[in-house]
Amino acid sequence: MSENGTSQNNENNELLDALNSIDNVKVGDVVKGEVLTIDDDQQAIVGIADTGIEGVVPKKELSTKPVDDINSVIKVGDVLDLVVISRIGTDKEGGSYLLSQRRLEARKVWDDIQKEFEAGHTLTAPVTQVVKGGLVVDAGVRGFVPASMVSDHFVEDLSQFKGQTLEFKIVEIEPSENRLILSHRAIVEKERAAQKAEIMAKLTAGDIVEGKVARLTNFGAFVDLGGVDGLVHVSEIAFERVEKPSDVLKVGQEVKVKVLSVDPDRDRISLSIKQTLPEPWDGIEDKAPQGSVLDGTVKRLTSFGAFVEVFPGVEGLVHISQISHQHIATPADVLKVGQEIKVKVLDVRPDDHRLALSIKALEEKPQSGDEASESHSNNNRSRNNGGNNNRRRNNRNSAETSTANAPEESTGFSLGDLIGDSLKKDMEDNENN
């Protein structure tokens, strides 16, 4: 065969090989490509190994990370692992293909995530965006965290999570649809469950611990003890009456609490704030001695009198007979809840947490003409009758002062408690005379 014939055969073989190589390059194939040049459009022109044809790798297809300058990540002569995305035209070399390194990396990432999912493992990734309805996460591929799966409680402002690197549970994965659903809530709940079990195992009734107000309701405050919440019932917030927990507490406030009970079976911890505070009745005999005058607030009205708060958590009773010198049908006729008044202390019982108070003792008793005449006559008789009558009258006045405050049985005082000593002394004086 002539030299010309041989050359022609070689050319035919090369053309045949090129045609065969074109047939061998299919969309989805993983190939190696050597960077031949980088054009003005920031695209890498590569030669596909063992094919004799070229492909194009756009800048955005180089990496799963953003690329600002293609020359900063590749150079002529580099050999890249690429996946064939599509055929983009034909030419005399037999055609050109769109190639991607990014999608090949993503494919590997999807494979790795799939293995982690099947093994029940979690993944850690940064939050890159806050979008309507949730968070976008860079897990090598785009992951999405629905708002309901961000935390174990409602989060109004999701922007606080942007830039944070968090741990996630893989909820759903579908590589063919680029679908990756993640949950941070599941991680939080698991951590809280472990913390809760540990804390509840350590807590015992009577412990004094510190916590932070987590939530407020109409019936009390939930306090976070470091992974587990306990309830401070509204009646255990303060010694004084609390209508609404939000009146005296706020979310995030640091508080000291006493553990009342721990119920692991029902996951309940009962707490008290007021039992960590000084007892309001301590030293009451010094703060409110008999005969002292105090400022108070009417807290409750009953048929037999008015309960007046004179110190936080300390209420005393003004019996109906001690409200006014005039006859009144009910305390509500002259007093109202919330009214600020002055009261005189008639009797102090620290052990029983009882204070007997009077309003009328601070007011001058009005006298009619007949009363003034009778008083003058009594004074004359008193001077004629001598000192014994003076003693009897003084004892009788003392008894009247005590009995005027005699509340009903529900107050803890009795008539005998208040007037027994005065009557006994009066009777002894009479017998001696």
WONOR-V910181 format. One record per residue. N is the residue number from 1. RES is the residue in one small letter. PHI is phi in degrees with one decimal (NA if undefined). PSI is psi in radians with two decimals (NA if undefined). OMEGA is omega as a letter, one per 30 degrees, with the letter a starting at -180 (999 if undefined). Layout:
BEGIN
N,RES,PHI,PSI,OMEGA ; N,RES,PHI,PSI,OMEGA
END
This chain:
BEGIN
1,m,NA,2.45,a ; 2,s,-73.4,2.90,a ; 3,e,-63.5,-0.66,l ; 4,n,-64.1,-0.65,a ; 5,g,-66.9,-0.70,l ; 6,t,-63.6,-0.76,l ; 7,s,-61.7,-0.72,l ; 8,q,-63.8,-0.69,l ; 9,n,-64.5,-0.69,l ; 10,n,-62.7,-0.75,l ; 11,e,-62.7,-0.70,l ; 12,n,-64.5,-0.71,l ; 13,n,-65.0,-0.70,l ; 14,e,-64.6,-0.73,l ; 15,l,-64.7,-0.69,l ; 16,l,-64.5,-0.73,l ; 17,d,-63.1,-0.70,l ; 18,a,-63.2,-0.74,l ; 19,l,-65.2,-0.71,l ; 20,n,-65.4,-0.66,a ; 21,s,-66.8,-0.62,l ; 22,i,-62.1,-0.73,l ; 23,d,-64.0,-0.52,a ; 24,n,-80.0,-0.29,l ; 25,v,-91.3,1.98,a ; 26,k,-125.0,2.67,l ; 27,v,-58.5,2.27,a ; 28,g,101.0,-0.25,l ; 29,d,-68.6,2.59,l ; 30,v,-101.3,2.16,a ; 31,v,-130.7,2.96,l ; 32,k,-106.3,2.40,a ; 33,g,-133.1,2.27,l ; 34,e,-92.9,2.28,a ; 35,v,-69.0,2.03,a ; 36,l,-92.1,-0.67,l ; 37,t,-164.9,2.88,l ; 38,i,-122.7,2.06,a ; 39,d,-86.0,3.14,a ; 40,d,-68.3,-0.29,l ; 41,d,-91.7,0.25,l ; 42,q,60.8,0.75,l ; 43,q,-118.9,2.51,l ; 44,a,-95.8,2.20,l ; 45,i,-95.4,2.13,a ; 46,v,-123.6,2.64,l ; 47,g,-95.9,2.16,a ; 48,i,-76.9,2.13,a ; 49,a,-56.4,2.41,l ; 50,d,64.3,0.39,l ; 51,t,-127.4,-0.47,a ; 52,g,75.3,0.19,l ; 53,i,-119.3,2.88,a ; 54,e,-109.9,2.79,l ; 55,g,-138.2,2.92,a ; 56,v,-119.9,2.33,l ; 57,v,-118.6,1.78,l ; 58,p,-64.2,2.71,a ; 59,k,-54.2,-0.75,a ; 60,k,-67.3,-0.25,a ; 61,e,-98.9,0.18,a ; 62,l,-83.3,-0.59,a ; 63,s,-151.3,2.75,l ; 64,t,-74.3,-0.27,l ; 65,k,-93.7,2.64,l ; 66,p,-61.1,2.40,l ; 67,v,-118.4,2.05,l ; 68,d,-83.1,-0.76,a ; 69,d,-129.4,2.07,a ; 70,i,-62.2,-0.52,a ; 71,n,-70.5,-0.25,l ; 72,s,-82.1,-0.21,a ; 73,v,-118.1,-0.42,l ; 74,i,-140.3,2.86,l ; 75,k,-146.2,2.86,l ; 76,v,-57.8,2.32,a ; 77,g,102.6,-0.31,l ; 78,d,-65.6,2.51,l ; 79,v,-109.7,2.17,a ; 80,l,-115.0,2.55,l ; 81,d,-85.8,2.17,a ; 82,l,-134.0,2.75,l ; 83,v,-116.1,2.44,a ; 84,v,-79.3,2.12,a ; 85,i,-92.5,-0.86,a ; 86,s,-164.1,2.89,l ; 87,r,-93.2,2.32,a ; 88,i,-114.5,0.14,l ; 89,g,156.3,3.07,l ; 90,t,-125.7,2.64,l ; 91,d,-150.1,-2.99,a ; 92,k,-68.5,-0.36,l ; 93,e,-79.8,-0.10,l ; 94,g,110.3,-0.02,l ; 95,g,129.1,2.98,l ; 96,s,-141.6,2.60,a ; 97,y,-127.5,2.59,l ; 98,l,-89.1,2.15,a ; 99,l,-119.0,2.78,a ; 100,s,-146.2,2.26,l ; 101,q,-87.9,-0.61,a ; 102,r,-58.5,-0.79,a ; 103,r,-71.5,-0.48,l ; 104,l,-70.1,-0.72,l ; 105,e,-61.8,-0.75,a ; 106,a,-62.1,-0.68,l ; 107,r,-60.6,-0.73,l ; 108,k,-66.0,-0.69,l ; 109,v,-62.7,-0.78,l ; 110,w,-59.2,-0.72,l ; 111,d,-62.4,-0.75,a ; 112,d,-65.2,-0.77,a ; 113,i,-63.9,-0.68,l ; 114,q,-60.7,-0.71,l ; 115,k,-66.2,-0.72,l ; 116,e,-64.2,-0.69,l ; 117,f,-63.0,-0.81,a ; 118,e,-66.7,-0.50,l ; 119,a,-85.2,-0.12,a ; 120,g,79.3,0.33,a ; 121,h,-85.7,2.89,l ; 122,t,-104.4,3.01,l ; 123,l,-133.6,2.71,l ; 124,t,-116.5,2.27,a ; 125,a,-155.6,2.73,l ; 126,p,-83.6,2.61,l ; 127,v,-86.3,2.10,a ; 128,t,-101.3,-0.45,a ; 129,q,-146.1,2.66,l ; 130,v,-114.0,2.07,a ; 131,v,-122.2,2.97,l ; 132,k,-60.4,2.09,l ; 133,g,95.9,-0.03,l ; 134,g,163.7,-2.73,a ; 135,l,-121.7,2.56,l ; 136,v,-104.1,2.32,a ; 137,v,-121.9,2.44,l ; 138,d,-95.9,1.72,l ; 139,a,-106.1,0.48,a ; 140,g,93.0,-0.59,l ; 141,v,-128.7,2.93,a ; 142,r,-74.8,2.16,l ; 143,g,-115.4,2.68,a ; 144,f,-126.5,2.36,l ; 145,v,-116.5,1.87,l ; 146,p,-59.5,2.62,a ; 147,a,-55.7,-0.62,a ; 148,s,-70.1,-0.23,a ; 149,m,-110.6,0.23,a ; 150,v,-79.5,-0.76,a ; 151,s,-145.8,3.07,a ; 152,d,-87.5,0.07,l ; 153,h,-143.6,2.84,a ; 154,f,-62.8,2.28,l ; 155,v,-114.6,2.02,a ; 156,e,-74.0,-0.71,a ; 157,d,-114.4,1.83,a ; 158,l,-79.4,-0.22,a ; 159,s,-62.3,-0.35,l ; 160,q,-63.8,-0.32,a ; 161,f,-91.1,-0.22,a ; 162,k,-62.8,2.28,a ; 163,g,90.4,-0.24,l ; 164,q,-79.0,2.52,l ; 165,t,-100.1,2.07,a ; 166,l,-124.3,2.84,l ; 167,e,-94.5,2.45,a ; 168,f,-133.1,2.59,l ; 169,k,-93.6,2.41,l ; 170,i,-82.1,1.98,a ; 171,v,-91.5,-0.76,a ; 172,e,-149.5,2.44,l ; 173,i,-139.0,2.28,l ; 174,e,-146.3,1.51,a ; 175,p,-56.3,-0.65,a ; 176,s,-63.4,-0.40,l ; 177,e,-110.8,0.17,a ; 178,n,50.8,0.74,a ; 179,r,-110.4,2.04,l ; 180,l,-135.7,1.92,a ; 181,i,-105.5,2.24,a ; 182,l,-122.1,2.80,l ; 183,s,-136.9,2.16,l ; 184,h,-91.7,-0.43,l ; 185,r,-57.7,-0.73,a ; 186,a,-61.0,-0.62,l ; 187,i,-69.1,-0.79,a ; 188,v,-60.6,-0.78,a ; 189,e,-63.9,-0.68,l ; 190,k,-66.1,-0.74,l ; 191,e,-64.8,-0.75,a ; 192,r,-65.1,-0.66,l ; 193,a,-62.6,-0.72,l ; 194,a,-67.9,-0.76,l ; 195,q,-63.2,-0.71,a ; 196,k,-62.6,-0.80,a ; 197,a,-61.9,-0.70,a ; 198,e,-67.3,-0.79,a ; 199,i,-67.7,-0.77,a ; 200,m,-64.1,-0.51,l ; 201,a,-71.2,-0.46,a ; 202,k,-90.8,-0.53,a ; 203,l,-72.3,2.45,l ; 204,t,-136.8,2.69,l ; 205,a,-58.0,2.34,a ; 206,g,103.2,-0.29,l ; 207,d,-65.2,2.50,l ; 208,i,-107.6,2.07,a ; 209,v,-133.0,2.94,l ; 210,e,-109.1,2.59,a ; 211,g,-153.6,-3.07,a ; 212,k,-130.0,2.34,a ; 213,v,-63.6,2.08,a ; 214,a,-97.7,-0.70,a ; 215,r,-149.0,2.64,l ; 216,l,-121.5,2.37,l ; 217,t,-128.9,3.11,l ; 218,n,-68.8,-0.45,a ; 219,f,-101.8,-0.05,l ; 220,g,164.8,-2.90,a ; 221,a,-128.1,2.34,l ; 222,f,-93.5,2.20,a ; 223,v,-113.1,2.20,l ; 224,d,-80.3,2.09,a ; 225,l,-97.4,0.27,l ; 226,g,105.4,0.70,l ; 227,g,126.5,-0.17,l ; 228,v,-143.7,2.44,a ; 229,d,-98.0,2.45,l ; 230,g,-119.9,2.74,a ; 231,l,-103.6,2.23,l ; 232,v,-101.3,1.86,l ; 233,h,-64.0,2.66,a ; 234,v,-55.2,-0.54,a ; 235,s,-74.6,-0.21,a ; 236,e,-108.6,0.22,a ; 237,i,-80.9,-0.78,a ; 238,a,-151.0,2.85,l ; 239,f,-71.6,-0.61,l ; 240,e,-77.2,2.81,a ; 241,r,-68.8,2.25,l ; 242,v,-113.3,2.08,l ; 243,e,-75.8,-0.85,a ; 244,k,-132.5,2.31,l ; 245,p,-54.1,-0.60,a ; 246,s,-67.4,-0.23,l ; 247,d,-71.4,-0.46,a ; 248,v,-124.4,-0.21,a ; 249,l,-127.9,2.77,l ; 250,k,-139.1,2.65,a ; 251,v,-61.1,2.34,a ; 252,g,94.7,-0.18,a ; 253,q,-69.5,2.37,l ; 254,e,-80.9,2.28,a ; 255,v,-136.7,2.71,l ; 256,k,-103.5,2.31,a ; 257,v,-132.3,2.69,l ; 258,k,-106.8,2.35,l ; 259,v,-78.0,2.08,l ; 260,l,-88.6,-0.73,l ; 261,s,-160.3,2.69,l ; 262,v,-128.8,2.16,a ; 263,d,-124.3,1.55,a ; 264,p,-60.7,-0.61,a ; 265,d,-64.1,-0.59,a ; 266,r,-104.6,0.09,a ; 267,d,53.0,0.82,a ; 268,r,-127.1,2.39,l ; 269,i,-127.8,2.13,l ; 270,s,-99.2,2.30,a ; 271,l,-126.7,2.87,l ; 272,s,-141.1,2.32,l ; 273,i,-89.5,-0.74,a ; 274,k,-64.3,-0.48,a ; 275,q,-77.1,-0.04,l ; 276,t,-98.6,-0.06,a ; 277,l,-96.9,2.79,l ; 278,p,-60.6,2.45,l ; 279,e,-65.4,2.12,a ; 280,p,-64.1,-0.40,a ; 281,w,-86.4,-0.13,l ; 282,d,-62.0,2.27,l ; 283,g,68.8,0.37,a ; 284,i,-63.7,-0.54,a ; 285,e,-66.5,-0.39,l ; 286,d,-88.4,-0.62,a ; 287,k,-77.9,-0.51,a ; 288,a,-136.5,1.15,a ; 289,p,-68.4,2.74,l ; 290,q,-57.0,2.29,a ; 291,g,94.7,-0.18,a ; 292,s,-76.3,2.74,l ; 293,v,-112.1,2.23,a ; 294,l,-125.9,2.71,l ; 295,d,-87.5,2.44,a ; 296,g,-146.5,2.96,l ; 297,t,-126.1,2.26,l ; 298,v,-69.2,2.09,a ; 299,k,-102.0,-0.68,a ; 300,r,-145.8,2.57,l ; 301,l,-118.8,2.32,l ; 302,t,-125.9,-3.14,l ; 303,s,-70.5,-0.39,a ; 304,f,-106.1,-0.04,l ; 305,g,165.5,-2.90,a ; 306,a,-127.2,2.35,l ; 307,f,-94.2,2.17,a ; 308,v,-119.2,2.22,l ; 309,e,-85.8,2.12,a ; 310,v,-106.7,-0.39,l ; 311,f,-141.2,2.73,l ; 312,p,-52.7,2.08,l ; 313,g,84.0,0.02,a ; 314,v,-119.0,1.99,l ; 315,e,-117.6,2.48,l ; 316,g,-121.4,2.87,a ; 317,l,-105.0,2.23,l ; 318,v,-100.7,1.82,a ; 319,h,-63.3,2.66,a ; 320,i,-54.5,-0.56,a ; 321,s,-73.5,-0.22,a ; 322,q,-107.0,0.17,a ; 323,i,-83.7,-0.75,a ; 324,s,-148.4,2.71,l ; 325,h,-72.4,-0.39,l ; 326,q,-87.5,2.68,l ; 327,h,-70.7,2.31,l ; 328,i,-126.6,2.57,a ; 329,a,-77.0,-0.78,l ; 330,t,-142.2,2.70,l ; 331,p,-57.8,-0.54,a ; 332,a,-64.9,-0.24,l ; 333,d,-66.9,-0.50,a ; 334,v,-127.5,-0.18,a ; 335,l,-126.3,2.78,l ; 336,k,-141.9,2.65,a ; 337,v,-61.6,2.34,a ; 338,g,94.7,-0.15,a ; 339,q,-70.5,2.37,l ; 340,e,-88.8,2.23,a ; 341,i,-140.9,2.93,l ; 342,k,-107.9,2.47,a ; 343,v,-135.0,2.70,l ; 344,k,-108.5,2.38,a ; 345,v,-81.5,2.10,l ; 346,l,-95.8,-0.61,a ; 347,d,-153.3,2.51,a ; 348,v,-125.9,2.22,l ; 349,r,-129.1,1.48,a ; 350,p,-58.0,-0.75,a ; 351,d,-65.4,-0.59,a ; 352,d,-93.9,0.00,a ; 353,h,53.3,0.91,a ; 354,r,-126.5,2.35,l ; 355,l,-129.0,2.22,l ; 356,a,-99.3,2.16,a ; 357,l,-121.4,2.85,l ; 358,s,-143.0,2.42,l ; 359,i,-95.3,-0.74,a ; 360,k,-70.1,-0.34,l ; 361,a,-66.8,-0.30,l ; 362,l,-96.9,0.03,a ; 363,e,-114.8,2.54,l ; 364,e,-74.6,2.32,a ; 365,k,-75.6,2.17,l ; 366,p,-70.4,2.54,l ; 367,q,-123.7,2.37,l ; 368,s,-86.7,3.02,l ; 369,g,-59.8,-0.76,l ; 370,d,-62.5,-0.71,a ; 371,e,-65.3,-0.67,l ; 372,a,-65.3,-0.73,l ; 373,s,-63.8,-0.75,a ; 374,e,-65.6,-0.66,l ; 375,s,-64.1,-0.68,l ; 376,h,-65.6,-0.72,l ; 377,s,-64.8,-0.73,l ; 378,n,-63.7,-0.65,l ; 379,n,-64.2,-0.70,l ; 380,n,-62.9,-0.82,a ; 381,r,-61.8,-0.64,a ; 382,s,-63.9,-0.73,l ; 383,r,-66.5,-0.61,a ; 384,n,-72.4,-0.62,a ; 385,n,-83.5,-0.24,l ; 386,g,88.0,-2.97,a ; 387,g,-66.5,-0.50,a ; 388,n,-62.2,-0.77,l ; 389,n,-63.8,-0.63,l ; 390,n,-59.7,-0.76,l ; 391,r,-63.1,-0.73,a ; 392,r,-63.4,-0.71,a ; 393,r,-68.1,-0.69,l ; 394,n,-62.4,-0.72,l ; 395,n,-64.8,-0.68,a ; 396,r,-66.2,-0.70,l ; 397,n,-63.3,-0.69,l ; 398,s,-62.6,-0.71,l ; 399,a,-65.1,-0.70,a ; 400,e,-64.2,-0.68,l ; 401,t,-61.7,-0.69,a ; 402,s,-74.4,-0.81,a ; 403,t,-70.1,-0.39,l ; 404,a,-63.8,-0.37,a ; 405,n,-99.7,0.13,a ; 406,a,-65.7,1.87,l ; 407,p,-77.8,3.05,l ; 408,e,-73.3,3.04,a ; 409,e,-59.4,-0.56,a ; 410,s,-67.0,-0.24,a ; 411,t,-83.0,-0.25,a ; 412,g,96.0,-0.08,l ; 413,f,-105.4,2.72,l ; 414,s,-130.1,2.84,l ; 415,l,-59.3,-0.75,a ; 416,g,-61.8,-0.64,l ; 417,d,-58.1,-0.70,a ; 418,l,-92.8,-0.51,a ; 419,i,-118.5,-0.11,a ; 420,g,-56.9,-0.85,a ; 421,d,-64.2,-0.68,a ; 422,s,-67.0,-0.78,a ; 423,l,-65.5,-0.69,a ; 424,k,-61.8,-0.75,a ; 425,k,-67.0,-0.68,l ; 426,d,-61.5,-0.75,a ; 427,m,-64.9,-0.67,l ; 428,e,-65.6,-0.67,l ; 429,d,-63.1,-0.71,l ; 430,n,-63.7,-0.72,a ; 431,e,-65.0,-0.66,a ; 432,n,-69.1,-0.47,l ; 433,n,-89.2,NA,999
END
